[in-house]
Amino acid sequence: MAARIYKPAQNVMQQGKGASADWVLEYLPAKRRVIEPLMGWTSSADTRRQVRINFATKDEAVAFAKKNGIAFRLEEPPATKLRPKSYAWNFKYGRPDRWTH
């Protein structure tokens, strides 16, 4: 019974980071998925894969895992580098790259 604690990536279709503020605890698969011979669907007897618990902070998620005796793997999000941007830079005289319209 192992789990993974991580911070999900932000939605690529939106600019804000609202949905990526929470930390998530998900159980790792304990059994392989099996292809059902009649319909061809994939199924599994492992119901823990359906459990996904959200936490406000990383410390809360780690404390929950330790309290319940769950072995976990903590995945830190990569550091993002913000580059300052200006709209006026699009019209700057002498830009290093060409105008692409």
Disulfide bonds with the S-S distance in Angstrom:
none
